Amino acid sequence: MESEKSDFPASAVTQEAGQSVEELLAIQQEDILHIEIGGKDLLVRAADVTEIVRPTSLTPVPMGPEHLLGLANVHGQIVCMVNPSKVLQLPPIQSSPTVDTRFMLLRHAKMHIGIWVDKVHALYAVNSELVPTSTSAEGEIGMEIEGRYIDMLDCAALFH
């Protein structure tokens, strides 16, 4: 009998010795997106994202702030597209879209905002208890995915 290969990364699906199936099913999972901005790998809570779309044309905003790339029409909704590298301390985004470039629309009660993402790598389901909720003493926030530490993107900082 062949063993089935899981579609989930090994780090996202873990089982402690002695845990029953019922205990494993009771573990709360949170979806985490692995993205890339300016060559830097980042993690984003999927709950902070409303949609990921292929780039569309941007309408420039004369005398707009430096971080505003322009306005995009996404499904008839006007979305402010932001360069996250100008708002947060991130490497510069790619200067022109590639086949991997995406617009990631973020969840906010009052604004329609999106950011330029150079690449979306994967979606992970991780134990909610492992997802950090605040910054560490060093001011960083992140977690280990597939055996390496990756910083988390603070989406709330983009709205200030």
Secondary structure, 3 states (H helix, E strand, C coil): CCCCCCCCCCCCCCCCCCCCHHHHHHCCEEEEEEEEECCEEEEEEHHHEEEEECCCCCECCCCCCCCEEEEEEECCEEEEEECHHHHCCCCCCCCCCCCCCEEEEECCCCCCEEEEECEEEEEEEEEHHHCCCCCCCCCCCEEEECCEEEEECCHHHHHC
